[in-house]
Amino acid sequence: MKTLIIEDEKPAARLLQRKLEKLGIHADAMLHSVAESIAWFGHNPHPDLIFLDIQLSDGLSFEIFEKIDIKSAVIFTTAYDEYALKAFKLNSIDYLLKPIDEDDLETAVNKFSARIPSSRPTAIDFEQIKALLANPFDKTYKKRFTVKIGHQLKVISIDEVECFYSENKGTYLHTKDSRDYLLDGTLEELERELDPAEFFRVSRKFIVPLRAIKEIAVYSNSRLKVLLPTYKADEVVVSREKVSDFKAWIDA
């Protein structure tokens, strides 16, 4: 099966590539822009399956389909919320919500494999998708948090955050002045709201911002330990399965 990844964030593209390889699927190429993709299709046979991000560095990926009559099946990779994803459901298109879960990826691939015997993939109505995705395509990320302190509310800027962590089924924000605040929601929900270029979930328990990392040390069992300026309550350790992605994020 010939597979193509079109994703403008190179660390995200490499992460998806590694997850596909765990399923025995090799990505024949990784493209990062509309212009690069159009040029590639002009000189290469169409793959069986495309993993396609919507917002690329130089425009919407739909522009590729306006120039090229794509013959491939498409699985969208997107950071849009569940409300916006009704567009994909209405068009019977598979999609993967970022950050991509390995089980969801395997399910989507199996769904595609099950329909390989049917000749041509279902036509995609991109105009309908664009109409249903009425919100701006520029992804906006969380800039501030409102926390409750007694009978008062306090607004905390994203720049004040040193890390997010979970403890005793609660989700907390730790600030640069060494204060902790209880948040609504989970780390999974936070991960979708934070800029992936600035924040990384190093383990099930911690999300850290790049700017707050003071030092990175080698830890046991091929793991890494992240040292933060004020957070001392527990060791912030990069889990072994996330080490390679963490290094790629640091180097991006």
C-alpha positions in Angstrom: 0.0 0.0 0.0 1.5 3.3 -1.1 0.9 6.0 1.6 1.5 9.8 1.6 1.6 12.2 4.6 0.9 15.9 3.9 1.5 17.8 7.2 3.2 21.2 7.6 4.5 20.5 11.1 7.6 18.3 10.5 7.7 16.8 14.1 4.0 15.9 13.7 4.7 14.3 10.3 7.6 12.3 11.7 5.5 11.2 14.7 2.7 10.0 12.4 5.3 8.2 10.3 6.6 6.3 13.3 3.1 5.4 14.4 2.3 4.1 10.9 5.5 2.0 10.9 4.3 0.3 14.1 1.3 -0.8 12.0 3.6 -2.1 9.3 2.9 0.8 6.9 5.7 2.8 5.3 5.1 6.4 4.2 6.4 6.7 0.7 6.7 10.5 1.1 6.1 13.4 3.5 5.1 16.8 2.1 4.7 20.0 4.0 3.0 22.6 1.8 0.4 23.1 -0.9 3.0 24.1 -3.5 5.2 21.1 -2.7 2.2 18.7 -2.8 1.0 20.0 -6.2 4.6 19.6 -7.6 4.9 16.1 -6.2 1.6 14.9 -7.7 2.7 16.3 -11.1 5.6 13.8 -11.2 4.5 10.8 -9.1 1.8 8.2 -9.3 -1.0 8.8 -6.8 -0.8 6.8 -3.6 -3.5 4.5 -2.3 -4.0 6.5 0.9 -3.2 10.1 2.0 -3.0 11.4 5.6 -3.9 15.0 5.1 -3.7 18.0 7.4 -6.1 20.8 6.6 -4.1 23.9 7.4 -0.6 23.9 5.7 2.1 26.5 5.9 1.1 28.2 2.6 -2.7 27.7 2.6 -5.5 25.1 2.9 -4.8 21.6 1.7 -8.1 21.8 -0.3 -6.1 23.9 -2.8 -4.2 20.8 -3.8 -7.5 19.2 -4.9 -8.5 22.2 -6.9 -5.3 21.8 -9.0 -5.0 18.0 -9.1 -7.6 15.3 -9.7 -6.7 13.2 -6.7 -7.4 9.5 -7.1 -6.4 8.5 -3.6 -8.5 7.8 -0.4 -8.0 10.5 2.2 -7.8 10.3 6.0 -7.8 13.8 7.5 -5.6 14.7 10.5 -7.0 17.7 12.2 -6.9 19.8 15.4 -10.5 21.0 14.9 -13.0 20.3 17.7 -15.9 17.8 17.6 -18.4 20.4 16.5 -16.4 21.2 13.4 -15.8 17.6 12.6 -19.5 17.1 11.7 -18.3 18.2 8.2 -16.2 15.1 7.9 -18.9 12.8 9.2 -21.4 14.2 6.7 -19.0 13.3 3.9 -18.3 9.8 5.3 -14.6 10.7 5.5 -12.3 9.2 8.1 -10.5 11.7 10.3 -8.0 11.6 13.2 -8.2 14.3 15.9 -4.8 15.6 17.0 -2.9 14.6 19.0 -3.4 11.3 17.1 -4.1 8.3 19.3 -2.5 5.0 18.1 -5.6 3.0 18.5 -7.7 5.5 16.5 -5.0 5.4 13.8 -5.1 1.6 13.6 -8.9 1.7 13.4 -8.8 4.2 10.6 -6.2 2.2 8.7 -8.2 -1.0 9.1 -11.3 0.8 7.9 -9.5 1.8 4.8 -8.0 -1.7 4.3 -11.5 -3.2 4.5 -12.7 -1.2 1.5 -9.7 -1.7 -0.7 -11.5 -4.2 -3.0 -14.0 -1.5 -3.9 -12.6 0.3 -6.9 -12.6 4.1 -6.5 -12.8 6.0 -3.2 -15.9 8.0 -2.4 -15.8 11.4 -4.0 -15.2 14.2 -1.5 -17.2 17.4 -1.5 -14.6 19.8 -0.4 -16.8 22.8 -0.9 -19.3 21.4 1.5 -16.5 20.8 4.0 -15.3 24.4 3.7 -18.8 25.7 4.1 -19.4 23.6 7.3 -16.1 24.6 8.8 -17.3 28.2 9.2 -14.7 29.2 11.8 -11.4 30.7 10.6 -8.8 28.1 9.6 -6.1 29.7 11.6 -5.9 27.5 14.7 -6.1 29.6 17.9 -4.6 28.3 21.1 -5.3 28.9 24.7 -3.9 32.3 25.9 -5.2 32.5 29.5 -6.9 30.6 32.2 -9.5 31.6 34.7 -9.2 29.9 38.1 -11.3 30.2 41.2 -9.7 31.3 44.5 -12.3 31.2 47.2 -15.1 33.5 46.0 -12.9 35.3 43.5 -11.7 34.6 40.0 -8.1 35.0 38.9 -6.9 35.3 35.3 -3.5 33.7 34.6 -1.7 34.3 31.3 -0.2 31.4 29.4 3.2 33.1 29.8 3.0 32.6 33.6 2.6 28.8 33.3 5.6 26.7 34.3 3.8 23.3 33.8 0.5 21.5 34.0 0.2 18.3 36.0 -2.4 15.8 37.2 -2.7 14.6 40.8 -5.4 12.7 42.7 -7.7 12.9 39.6 -7.3 16.7 39.5 -5.6 18.8 36.8 -3.3 21.7 38.1 -1.5 24.7 36.7 1.8 25.6 38.3 3.0 29.1 37.8 6.5 30.7 37.6 6.0 32.2 41.1 5.5 28.6 42.4 1.7 28.6 42.9 -0.7 25.8 42.0 -4.2 26.2 40.8 -6.9 23.6 40.2 -8.3 23.6 36.6 -11.5 22.2 35.1 -11.0 19.4 32.6 -8.2 16.9 31.9 -4.6 17.0 30.5 -6.0 15.4 27.4 -8.3 18.3 26.8 -5.5 20.8 27.7 -3.2 19.1 25.2 -5.6 20.0 22.4 -5.9 23.6 23.5 -2.2 24.3 23.8 0.2 25.3 21.0 2.1 22.1 20.1 5.1 24.2 19.1 5.3 25.6 22.7 4.0 22.8 24.9 4.8 19.0 25.0 3.1 16.3 27.1 6.2 14.5 28.4 4.2 11.8 30.3 0.7 10.9 31.5 1.2 13.4 34.3 2.9 16.4 32.9 2.7 19.0 30.1 5.6 21.4 30.0 6.4 24.6 27.9 9.6 24.8 26.0 10.5 28.2 27.6 10.3 26.8 31.1 12.8 24.0 30.6 15.8 24.8 32.7 17.8 21.6 32.1 17.4 18.2 30.6 19.2 15.3 32.3 19.7 11.6 31.4 17.5 9.4 33.6 17.1 5.7 34.2 15.6 3.2 31.6 16.5 5.4 28.6 14.3 8.2 29.9 15.0 11.9 30.4 14.4 14.2 33.3 13.2 17.8 32.8 14.2 20.4 35.4 11.9 23.4 35.9 12.7 26.6 37.7 10.3 26.3 40.7 8.3 23.0 40.4 9.9 20.6 42.9 6.9 18.5 44.1 7.7 15.5 41.9 10.2 14.5 39.2 9.2 15.6 35.7 10.3 12.6 33.6 9.9 12.1 29.9 8.4 8.6 29.5 10.5 6.2 27.4 8.0 6.0 24.5 8.0 9.8 24.2 11.8 10.5 24.3 12.3 10.5 20.5 9.3 12.7 19.9 10.5 15.0 22.7 13.9 15.3 21.2 12.4 16.1 17.8 10.1 18.8 19.4 13.2 20.4 21.1 15.1 20.4 17.8 12.2 21.6 15.6 
